[in-house]
């Protein structure tokens, strides 16, 4: 795996942690931002998982992305 791909896991990790922090906020705007940051982390993990051959990580991130989109839709409906 290339060095760039190996380094990709750290921004993915940071985005995942930041998103979890934001989603746990009392602020509606921060929670909504958290869903978008989670989606970005899903993309980063997939970008890391493809060259790493981490099929389970890729599948997990696709499932989590679907749940994040569901969360965005439900948040929009609640407005």
MDTraj code that builds the backbone (N, CA, C; nanometers):
import mdtraj as md
import numpy as np

residues = "UNK UNK UNK UNK UNK UNK UNK UNK UNK UNK UNK UNK UNK UNK UNK UNK UNK UNK UNK UNK UNK UNK UNK UNK UNK UNK UNK UNK UNK UNK UNK UNK UNK UNK UNK UNK UNK UNK UNK UNK UNK UNK UNK UNK UNK UNK UNK UNK UNK UNK UNK UNK UNK UNK UNK UNK UNK UNK UNK UNK UNK UNK UNK UNK UNK UNK UNK UNK UNK UNK UNK UNK UNK UNK UNK UNK UNK UNK UNK".split()
xyz = np.array([
    [0.0860, -0.1174, 0.0000],
    [0.0000, 0.0000, 0.0000],
    [0.0904, 0.1233, 0.0000],
    [0.0508, 0.2243, -0.0761],
    [0.1304, 0.3464, -0.0841],
    [0.1291, 0.4231, 0.0459],
    [0.2323, 0.5050, 0.0619],
    [0.2421, 0.5848, 0.1844],
    [0.1238, 0.6796, 0.1997],
    [0.0762, 0.7379, 0.0878],
    [-0.0386, 0.8300, 0.0940],
    [-0.1611, 0.7580, 0.1473],
    [-0.1804, 0.6333, 0.1026],
    [-0.2972, 0.5577, 0.1481],
    [-0.2833, 0.5220, 0.2956],
    [-0.1623, 0.4876, 0.3370],
    [-0.1398, 0.4542, 0.4775],
    [-0.1669, 0.5747, 0.5664],
    [-0.1305, 0.6937, 0.5185],
    [-0.1538, 0.8157, 0.5955],
    [-0.3010, 0.8563, 0.5977],
    [-0.3797, 0.8079, 0.5015],
    [-0.5215, 0.8430, 0.4901],
    [-0.6011, 0.8018, 0.6144],
    [-0.5544, 0.6990, 0.6840],
    [-0.6306, 0.6514, 0.7997],
    [-0.6333, 0.7548, 0.9131],
    [-0.5338, 0.8417, 0.9214],
    [-0.5307, 0.9385, 1.0315],
    [-0.6325, 1.0495, 1.0148],
    [-0.6461, 1.1107, 0.8952],
    [-0.7563, 1.2069, 0.8791],
    [-0.8935, 1.1395, 0.8927],
    [-0.9033, 1.0138, 0.8477],
    [-1.0298, 0.9408, 0.8618],
    [-1.0629, 0.9214, 1.0095],
    [-0.9632, 0.8840, 1.0865],
    [-0.9787, 0.8677, 1.2309],
    [-1.0224, 0.9989, 1.2957],
    [-0.9508, 1.1080, 1.2619],
    [-0.9815, 1.2385, 1.3209],
    [-1.1222, 1.2849, 1.2847],
    [-1.1618, 1.2640, 1.1595],
    [-1.2967, 1.3028, 1.1170],
    [-1.4023, 1.2215, 1.1911],
    [-1.3774, 1.0928, 1.2112],
    [-1.4730, 1.0079, 1.2833],
    [-1.4920, 1.0548, 1.4271],
    [-1.3820, 1.0868, 1.4933],
    [-1.3893, 1.1326, 1.6325],
    [-1.4588, 1.2688, 1.6399],
    [-1.4220, 1.3601, 1.5494],
    [-1.4845, 1.4930, 1.5482],
    [-1.6341, 1.4814, 1.5209],
    [-1.6724, 1.3942, 1.4280],
    [-1.8139, 1.3770, 1.3956],
    [-1.8917, 1.3235, 1.5156],
    [-1.8353, 1.2262, 1.5853],
    [-1.9026, 1.1713, 1.7028],
    [-1.9216, 1.2799, 1.8084],
    [-1.8214, 1.3652, 1.8249],
    [-1.8303, 1.4766, 1.9192],
    [-1.9424, 1.5723, 1.8782],
    [-1.9470, 1.6059, 1.7508],
    [-2.0482, 1.6999, 1.7014],
    [-2.1887, 1.6432, 1.7124],
    [-2.2065, 1.5169, 1.6789],
    [-2.3394, 1.4552, 1.6836],
    [-2.3918, 1.4501, 1.8270],
    [-2.3025, 1.4466, 1.9234],
    [-2.3425, 1.4444, 2.0640],
    [-2.3735, 1.5815, 2.1208],
    [-2.3671, 1.6841, 2.0390],
    [-2.3899, 1.8215, 2.0854],
    [-2.5382, 1.8488, 2.1103],
    [-2.5654, 1.9452, 2.1961],
    [-2.7030, 1.9902, 2.2178],
    [-2.7481, 2.0841, 2.1065],
    [-2.6526, 2.1408, 2.0339],
    [-2.6829, 2.2340, 1.9253],
    [-2.7263, 2.1571, 1.8000],
    [-2.8422, 2.1924, 1.7478],
    [-2.8931, 2.1267, 1.6269],
    [-2.7979, 2.1473, 1.5093],
    [-2.7442, 2.2661, 1.4969],
    [-2.6519, 2.2952, 1.3870],
    [-2.5257, 2.2088, 1.3968],
    [-2.4721, 2.1921, 1.5158],
    [-2.3535, 2.1075, 1.5332],
    [-2.3854, 1.9615, 1.5046],
    [-2.5027, 1.9165, 1.5481],
    [-2.5414, 1.7774, 1.5182],
    [-2.5507, 1.7552, 1.3684],
    [-2.6141, 1.8471, 1.2975],
    [-2.6250, 1.8341, 1.1522],
    [-2.4877, 1.8367, 1.0858],
    [-2.3994, 1.9232, 1.1340],
    [-2.2627, 1.9267, 1.0821],
    [-2.1938, 1.7929, 1.1076],
    [-2.2210, 1.7342, 1.2226],
    [-2.1634, 1.6037, 1.2561],
    [-2.1987, 1.4963, 1.1557],
    [-2.3228, 1.4964, 1.1061],
    [-2.3613, 1.3979, 1.0047],
    [-2.2779, 1.4154, 0.8783],
    [-2.2554, 1.5411, 0.8378],
    [-2.1749, 1.5667, 0.7176],
    [-2.0290, 1.5271, 0.7388],
    [-1.9780, 1.5524, 0.8588],
    [-1.8400, 1.5127, 0.8887],
    [-1.8300, 1.3604, 0.8911],
    [-1.9335, 1.2933, 0.9430],
    [-1.9347, 1.1466, 0.9382],
    [-1.9304, 1.0976, 0.7940],
    [-2.0060, 1.1609, 0.7053],
    [-2.0035, 1.1210, 0.5645],
    [-1.8641, 1.1402, 0.5051],
    [-1.7987, 1.2493, 0.5400],
    [-1.6619, 1.2711, 0.4925],
    [-1.5686, 1.1626, 0.5458],
    [-1.5871, 1.1250, 0.6730],
    [-1.5028, 1.0193, 0.7297],
    [-1.5292, 0.8857, 0.6604],
    [-1.6556, 0.8599, 0.6216],
    [-1.6860, 0.7370, 0.5475],
    [-1.6083, 0.7317, 0.4165],
    [-1.6055, 0.8449, 0.3466],
    [-1.5319, 0.8516, 0.2199],
    [-1.3825, 0.8292, 0.2440],
    [-1.3287, 0.8932, 0.3465],
    [-1.1863, 0.8767, 0.3769],
    [-1.1519, 0.7325, 0.4116],
    [-1.2379, 0.6670, 0.4909],
    [-1.2113, 0.5274, 0.5259],
    [-1.2171, 0.4366, 0.4035],
    [-1.3098, 0.4639, 0.3123],
    [-1.3170, 0.3844, 0.1896],
    [-1.1912, 0.4086, 0.1053],
    [-1.1473, 0.5341, 0.0973],
    [-1.0245, 0.5657, 0.0230],
    [-0.9033, 0.4947, 0.0829],
    [-0.9030, 0.4759, 0.2117],
    [-0.7970, 0.3994, 0.2761],
    [-0.8174, 0.2494, 0.2551],
    [-0.9420, 0.2041, 0.2665],
    [-0.9715, 0.0612, 0.2618],
    [-0.9492, -0.0041, 0.1271],
    [-0.9691, 0.0692, 0.0191],
    [-0.9523, 0.0105, -0.1142],
    [-0.8078, -0.0358, -0.1367],
    [-0.7078, 0.0535, -0.1233],
    [-0.5710, 0.0037, -0.1454],
    [-0.5245, -0.0929, -0.0364],
    [-0.5839, -0.0827, 0.0828],
    [-0.5467, -0.1735, 0.1919],
    [-0.6099, -0.3117, 0.1745],
    [-0.7088, -0.3214, 0.0851],
    [-0.7794, -0.4480, 0.0673],
    [-0.8673, -0.4824, 0.1867],
    [-0.9126, -0.3805, 0.2587],
    [-0.9925, -0.4003, 0.3798],
    [-1.1411, -0.4019, 0.3429],
    [-1.1859, -0.5144, 0.2916],
    [-1.3235, -0.5256, 0.2425],
    [-1.4269, -0.5036, 0.3523],
    [-1.3995, -0.5530, 0.4713],
    [-1.4950, -0.5368, 0.5811],
    [-1.5065, -0.3889, 0.6209],
    [-1.3952, -0.3169, 0.6194],
    [-1.3986, -0.1738, 0.6526],
    [-1.4788, -0.0987, 0.5471],
    [-1.4578, -0.1335, 0.4203],
    [-1.5316, -0.0689, 0.3120],
    [-1.6809, -0.0954, 0.3271],
    [-1.7185, -0.2204, 0.3509],
    [-1.8601, -0.2554, 0.3682],
    [-1.9194, -0.1823, 0.4883],
    [-1.8452, -0.1765, 0.5978],
    [-1.8923, -0.1053, 0.7167],
    [-1.9163, 0.0419, 0.6866],
    [-1.8241, 0.1051, 0.6170],
    [-1.8369, 0.2473, 0.5873],
    [-1.9541, 0.2760, 0.4941],
    [-1.9808, 0.1858, 0.4013],
    [-2.0976, 0.2031, 0.3145],
    [-2.2253, 0.1954, 0.3985],
    [-2.2323, 0.0972, 0.4878],
    [-2.3503, 0.0846, 0.5753],
    [-2.3652, 0.2065, 0.6658],
    [-2.2549, 0.2532, 0.7228],
    [-2.2604, 0.3711, 0.8093],
    [-2.2993, 0.4962, 0.7310],
    [-2.2533, 0.5071, 0.6069],
    [-2.2916, 0.6216, 0.5230],
    [-2.4415, 0.6216, 0.4984],
    [-2.4986, 0.5040, 0.4731],
    [-2.6439, 0.4939, 0.4535],
    [-2.7161, 0.5397, 0.5795],
    [-2.6670, 0.4986, 0.6963],
    [-2.7300, 0.5415, 0.8219],
    [-2.7135, 0.6915, 0.8441],
    [-2.5996, 0.7475, 0.8027],
    [-2.5799, 0.8921, 0.8160],
    [-2.6751, 0.9691, 0.7259],
    [-2.6958, 0.9213, 0.6047],
    [-2.7920, 0.9850, 0.5146],
    [-2.9317, 0.9760, 0.5760],
    [-2.9651, 0.8618, 0.6336],
    [-3.0946, 0.8456, 0.7021],
    [-3.1078, 0.9487, 0.8144],
    [-3.0007, 0.9684, 0.8904],
    [-3.0022, 1.0674, 0.9983],
    [-3.0224, 1.2085, 0.9459],
    [-2.9576, 1.2402, 0.8346],
    [-2.9766, 1.3721, 0.7745],
    [-3.1214, 1.3928, 0.7301],
    [-3.1792, 1.2899, 0.6714],
    [-3.3188, 1.2988, 0.6249],
    [-3.4127, 1.3168, 0.7440],
    [-3.3925, 1.2372, 0.8483],
    [-3.4786, 1.2482, 0.9666],
    [-3.4634, 1.3844, 1.0337],
    [-3.3425, 1.4375, 1.0374],
    [-3.3207, 1.5700, 1.0951],
    [-3.3914, 1.6760, 1.0135],
    [-3.3878, 1.6609, 0.8818],
    [-3.4565, 1.7565, 0.7927],
    [-3.6079, 1.7492, 0.8135],
    [-3.6607, 1.6280, 0.8290],
    [-3.8060, 1.6110, 0.8504],
    [-3.8504, 1.6735, 0.9819],
    [-3.7628, 1.6726, 1.0819],
    [-3.7972, 1.7249, 1.2149],
    [-3.8015, 1.8778, 1.2178],
    [-3.7435, 1.9408, 1.1169],
    [-3.7395, 2.0891, 1.1153],
    [-3.8735, 2.1505, 1.0936],
])
top = md.Topology()
chain = top.add_chain()
for i, resn in enumerate(residues, 1):
    res = top.add_residue(resn, chain, resSeq=i)
    for name in ("N", "CA", "C"):
        top.add_atom(name, md.element.get_by_symbol(name[0]), res)
traj = md.Trajectory(xyz[None], top)
